[in-house]
Structures are given as structure tokens and as C-alpha cells.
Amino acid sequence: MIGLKEKVVLITGASRGIGRAAALIFSRYGARVAVNYHQQEQAAREVLAQIEAGGGEGMIVGCDVSDAAAVREMVDRVAGRWGRIDVLVNNAGVWLPAPIERFPVETYRRTLAINLDGVIFCTEAVVPWMIRQGGGRIINISSTAGQRGEPVYSPYAASKGAVISLTKSHAVELAPHNILVNSVAPGWVDTDMSIEAIEQSKETILRTIPMRRAGHAEEIAWPIVFLASDGASYITGEIFNVNGGSVLCG
């Protein structure tokens, strides 16, 4: 049912958090994993070491996903090593405050460059490989913020809303090529990106979550792996909410 043995998986932003957790689970099921990082090279090497210690096969690839040329080079490196790319997980992202009364334009631009342009550039780069090989899976990490908005973090919410729209658009466009495109939309997760905010406003945040806790990285990673598996062969264009019941859409 899993069907991931020797599949080639490229995960952006895989040196920590959700991307790291997904890389380790994919490897556990026999996938070959390319661990992308931007600045956290040592952390990426540690992920690779864990993959190899478990008998898996992987590589690390440094790349700023907001740079289209660098993305194409990264994809060519991964495909050059293993001859194909079966799964792309567009996970790299930033979560930066941008209060509208003193709106930081550079923060806005950086957020969209990484969270939105990065998804577009990575998808554009892998699609020719997937078409040639007869199919593939693309999983975009969006957010519940892209569905309900998020005060003070409006560029983040806007970027994730755009990722949701991209997911639906690309799903229809790429279905004739047997490329399935879905999104996982986490809520609050206790990763490096959000743990400080969770700790500062813990009671307020937990009141919005029926399960009364934030998620763990592995709990987001498992749905990602499922969408890449044989068990998800008839699912495309879906937004898989993983948020402890805090946002219910349907």
C-alpha cells in the first residue's frame, strides 16, 4: 500500500521541522530522499546522517527556493543522481510578522518569494521530469492560515492561500500527465518556526484547538507520506487539513 521503495523524493526546507520528519519517514519506507536546505547545512547533514544510519539513501542539496535558476540546478542535481524525481514536497517557508499599521514591505516580499515563488519554481522545474517518466506526486504545504487568515501575519496567510489555489489549479492541469497535486494544511505545530509563539500565547491558542494541543512534526509528516503513497492514487486537488479540529472546511 505504501509503495515508496526506491522512489526519489525531493523535500524543500527539510533540515528541520515538518520537512525533516517527512524525510525520515520517507526513508524508512525505502525512498531515496533529497534533503534541501538554504542556510542550515549542518542540520541538513544531520538529517542525512540519520537517513544513512537507518540504511537509507539520501543527499543534501543547498538552494534558495526563491531563485528560479538555483531551483532548476537543484532539480537537475537530484535527477542527475537518481535519474528521476517521483515526489516533490514543497515545504520550505517562513512565518514573519507584518502588522499592517507599520507594514514592512521587505518582509512581505521575502514571505511571498519563499512561500509562493518557491512553490511555483520547484513545481515548474520538476514537472518536465515527471511528464517524461509518466507521472509523479506534488505535495504543497499550505496552512490553515491560508483558509481563515491570520492577523499580524497577513503576507504569510496570503501566500498560503495562494498555495491552496495553485494546488487546485495544478491538479487539473497536470492530471492528464498522471501527476497528482495535493496540499497538507497544518494548524499550530510545535516546530522551531512557531514554538515561541505557542509558548507565549499557549492558553489562547489551545482554546482554539478542540484537541487542546499543538501538533507534532511527525503528525503532519504522515499525511504527506500518505499522499505520496499508492493509497492516494485517486486523490488530487485536495487540501488535507491537519489541525486538531481547529479549522473545519469541507
N, C-alpha and C positions, 0 to 999 in steps of 0.2 A: 504493500500500500504506500510506503514512503517513497521508494523508487528514486533515491538520490545518489546511489553508488556511482562514483566517478563523474558525476555531474560537475560542471565548472560553475562556481558561484562567485560573483563579484559583489562585495558589500562595501558601500562607501561609509566613511565615518565608523570604521569597525575596530578602532583602537580602544574603545571604551563603551560602557552603557549597553544599549539595546543592540548595537551593531556587533559588539564583542560577544554578547550572549548568543546571538544568532550564528556567528561564525563558529563557535564551539559546538553548537548543536548540529549545524550542517555537517561539520567534520565528523562528528560522532556517527552520522549515518552514511559515511563514506564519500561525501562530496569533496572536491578539491576547491579550496577556498582562497580567494584573493582578498587580502585584508588591506583596504585602503585607509590611509591616514593623511592628514595635512601637516600638522605640527608635532603630533605626539608619536614620533618614530619609536622611541623606546617602549612605549605602551603597545604599539603595534607588534614590535618584536616579541614582547611577552605573550601576546595572543598567539603568534606563530609558534612560539616555543611550546605552548600548551597544546596546540593542534598536533605538532610533531611528537610530543610526549605521549599522546594518545594513539599514535600510529597513523595519524592523518597526514595529508599532503596539502601544503599551502604556500603562499608567497605574500610578501608585503609590497604595496605599491603606493608611493607618496604622490599626492596630486591634490591641487586646489580645484575642487569641482566647479568653481565659478569661472574657470579658464577653459574655454572650449578646446583650444589646441592641446592643452595639457591632458584633458579628458580623453581625446582621441588617441594620444600617445599611450595613456594608461591602458585603455581598452586593447590597443594593438599589442602591448606587452603581455597582457593576460592571455589573449587569444593566441599570441605567438608561442607562448609556452605550452598551452594545452590544446590548441587547435580549434577551440570553440568557446562560447560563453552561453551556458544554458539558463542561468538565473542572474538577474540584476536586482539587487536590493538598494534602492535609493534612500539611504538612511541619514547621510550627512546633513547636519542642520545646526542652526544657532537660535537661541532664545534670549533676546536682548530687549530691555525696557526702552520704550519710546513714548513718553507722555505727550499728548497732543498739544498741551499748552506751551511746551518748550521742545517742540518736535525736532529730534536730531536727524537731520537729513542723511548723514553718513551711515548712521545705524540702520535707517530704513533701506538704503541702497545695499548695504552689506547683507542684511537679512534676506532681501529678495534675490541677491546674487547667489547666495549659497543655497537657500531653501527652495528656490524656484528655478533659477537658471541652471543650477547644478543638476536638478532632475531632468530638465529638458536636454542639456548637453550629454549627460550619461545615456539617456534613452536614445537620443539620435545616434550616438556612437555605437551602441550595441545592436541596434535593430538590423543593420545590414548583415552582421554575423548570424543573427537568429534567423533571418529570412533564408540565407544560404543553407543553413543546417536543418531547416524545416520546422522551426518553432522555438519557443522559449517562454520564460516567465519573467515578468517585471513586477516587483512589489515596491510600491512607494509608501514611505512612512509619512503620513499626514498627522492629524491631531484632532481631538475633539474641539480645540480652539478654532479650527477651520470650519466648524459647523455652528458653533454658538457665539464666536467672537471671544476676545479676551482683553479687558480693559488694561491700559498701560502698555500692552504688548500687541498693539494693532498691526504692525507690519508682520509680526510672526503669524497672527491669525489670518491675515490676508494672504500670506504666502502659502499657508496650509490649505486655505480654501481653494486657492488656485491649483494646488497639487491634487485636490479632490476632483476638480473639473478636468485637469489633464488626464487623470486616471480614467475617467469615463470616456473622454474623447479618444484617447489612445487605444482603449479597449475595443471600441468599434472599428477604428482604423486598422488595427493590427490583427483582428480576429481572422481575416482571410488567410493570414500567414501562419496561423496556429501559434500566435504569440498572445498569451493571456496576461492581462494587466489588471492588477488589483491594488488596493491600499489597505494598510493597517493603520487605524487611528487610535493611538493611545490617549488616555487621560493622564492624570498625575502618576508619575513613575519615579521611584527613588533612585534616580541616576545622578551623576555629577552635575548635569545640566539644571536640575530642579530641586535637589535635596535641600539647599539652603532656604529656598522659598517655602518648601514644605515645613521645615523646622520652625521658621519664623511665624507662619500662619497655620500651624497644624490643626488646631481645633476648627477654625473657619473652613479650611479645605476639607477636612474629614466629614464635616456636616453635609457637604455636597455629594458625598460618595456613599451610596447605600451599603456597600460592604465595609465602610468605615476604616479604610486603609488605602494607602497608595499602592500601586502595582510594583512588582519587581521586574527587572530587565528580562529575566527568563520567561516571565508570563506574557511578555509582548513578543519575545523571540519565537515561542512555539507556534503562534498563529502565522508568523512569517514563514516558518518552515512548512507548515501545513499547506499554505497557498502555493508553495513551490513543489509540492509532492504530487504523486499520482492521484491521491484522494481528492484533489481540487481540479481535476481535468475538465470540469464543465462549469467552472466559475470564472467569470471575467467581468470587469467593470464594477466590482463590489467594493464598498467601504466597510471594512471589518472593524467595528468598534470594540475596543478592549479597554474598559474604563471602570470596571466595578459597578456598573449601572448608573454612572453619573450623567451620561448623556444617552438618551434612548431615541434612536432615529429608525424609521422604517417606512 
